[in-house]
Each structure stands twice: as structure tokens, then as C-alpha cells.
Amino acid sequence: MHTIAKPLALVATFALSMGMSSAHAAPYTASSIANNVRDMGGVVALTSGDDKSVAVTLPFAFNFYGTDYRTAYISTNGFLSFTISDAACCNGQSFPGARIGAAVAPAWTDWVAAVSSKTTGAAGTQEYVVSWTGVEFGNGANPANFQAILHEGSNNIEFQYGKTFASGHVLGSGIQSANGAGAVGLNLSTSNFSGRGVLISAVPEADTYAMLLAGLGLIGVVGRRRRAAV
């Protein structure tokens, strides 16, 4: 029994690690999840203002469309970019084609917002939570709060919305790769989507499944050979 466990564990680890590394560059898919706005506190990255951006060092390497990033540029206008430092005023745009590079945009429009960030969880499964709190420019009667959450390890992206309101400007929501070849648009550009949760995750490519199945098949062969030798 003990002689089988070690080789099986090694083969399984190899198969799963190969699948995970291949999946990082794959297309993404979006799905609705439970509303779970995290605590809005944290380190203040930007005080309340219009069309501001700041560079932040990520607490872990985040793989996005096949590239590892350790720096992000957060804009008061409701997005973070891994490649563009511009605050990108004033209307959100559809994805792909948005002028904000490799970006994650829970609610891109012309906000006058304060931005905070914090890291939670244990090493290997940490969450980097970026929170926006503010109002749409020229419409101070409608405060908003929403979040983008980067997940360590899985490289998933989560959007959580407390209250979001955009009446005078186009609201864009989604992600896109640096060259715009890959993107996911949430088609929420004109609606108030308060109280929602969205998970954006990578879809394994065909070769990922093939490698995983090959690994599982090898596990079966090893197991049968071990049993036959007993």
C-alpha cells in the first residue's frame, strides 16, 4: 500500500501542475456569484479626487492572460491596469478596445472616489482587495462603493458591488489583455448593478484537459501494475 502512494502522488501533482500553468493563458469566463462585499477599509491608495491614478506593488505575482504582474496602476475612475498609468477619464468603454491596456474594470466611469487596498488570507490563497468609495462626477447625491479582488494561486478575479450608480456617463465593466486580443465584457454599461457579485476565471484550453487526462491515465497504469505485482 505504501509503495503505491508515493508514485501516484507524484504523477497527480505533475498532471495538476501542468494543467494549472497552461490554464493561465486561456480565455476567461464570467459567472454570477453571491454578493460578498469585503470590509472597505485598508491602506488608502488615493484620497478622494477626480482623474487620479497611483502605482501599487501587488502582494503576490498575479498571472493575467499569461503574464505575471507585480505592479498595478489604480485609477479613481473604477479600474486598475497592469500596463497603463493613465487615469483614463471620463467615460467607460466596451471590451475589447478599451484604452486602458491590460486591465480589470469593475465599474469604469468618471468617479470622484477614494481608493483603498488591503491583503487578506494565508500565503498561497491571499486576496488583494481594491475598494472604491465615491460619487459620480457631477452627481454627488448617489454614493457608490465597489471592489475588485485578485485571488492568489487561482488568479481569479472577483467583482463585488455594494452600491453602484452611473447616470450621466457610460459605465464599462470587464477585463482585457494588453493587446486587446482577449477580453470579457459584462454588458452592464448603463445599469445600476448594486448588490451583485461576479467571478471571472480562466477556462482551461483543450491541451490542458489532454495533459490532465494523460496524467490520470498514467496513474491508472501505475496502480494496475502495482496490484499485478502483489
C-alpha positions, 0 to 999 in steps of 0.5 A: 500500500505504501509503495503505491502512494508515493508514485501516484502522488507524484504523477497527480501533482505533475498532471495538476501542475501542468494543467494549472500553468497552461490554464493561465493563458486561456480565455476567461469566463464570467459567472454570477456569484453571491454578493460578498462585499469585503470590509472597505477599509485598508491602506488608502491608495488615493484620497478622494479626487477626480482623474487620479491614478497611483502605482501599487506593488501587488502582494503576490505575482498575479498571472493575467492572460499569461503574464505575471504582474507585480505592479498595478496602476489604480485609477479613481475612475473604477479600474486598475491596469497592469500596463497603463498609468493613465487615469483614463477619464471620463467615460467607460468603454466596451471590451475589447478596445478599451484604452486602458491596456491590460486591465480589470474594470469593475465599474469604469466611469468618471468617479470622484472616489477614494481608493483603498487596498488591503491583503487578506488570507494565508500565503498561497490563497491571499486576496488583494482587495481594491475598494472604491468609495465615491460619487459620480462626477457631477452627481454627488447625491448617489454614493457608490462603493465597489471592489475588485479582488485578485485571488492568489494561486487561482488568479481569479478575479472577483467583482463585488458591488455594494452600491453602484450608480452611473447616470450621466456617463457610460459605465464599462465593466470587464477585463482585457489583455494588453493587446486587446486580443482577449477580453470579457465584457459584462454588458452592464454599461448603463445599469445600476448593478448594486448588490451583485457579485461576479467571478471571472476565471480562466477556462482551461484550453483543450491541451490542458484537459489532454495533459490532465487526462494523460496524467490520470491515465498514467496513474491508472497504469501505475496502480494496475501494475502495482496490484499485478505485482502483489 
